[in-house]
Amino acid sequence: MFAAAYPVRVEVSEMANEKGIVEAKRPRQGPGVVAPTTRVNLALPFSKITVEEPGKDLAEVASMVAALAAVMERTADDPFLPELRKRAEALAARLR
């Protein structure tokens, strides 16, 4: 199976040995696969990362989402909307 999948080319030498027998020699083997590698060094500035409390803008957006969820609950009949409204109101209350 190996020989059939990977045929080997055999070259015949022009010169015979002292007994007059011509011997076959194998060609030199080159490198199998030459593939360039890419190396990336990444430096992360962990000492410069700061954690801050959510700002007023985020609290305002959460309040708007809660209001929109309440409007959607009144206008559309979907069993998911009451849960969505409750979650949005809870998030808005946490951020105030």
Summary of the structure (lengths in Angstrom):
residues: 96
radius of gyration: 37.5
end to end distance: 72.8
largest distance: 103.8
contacts: 143
relative contact order: 0.10
helix: 44%
strand: 10%
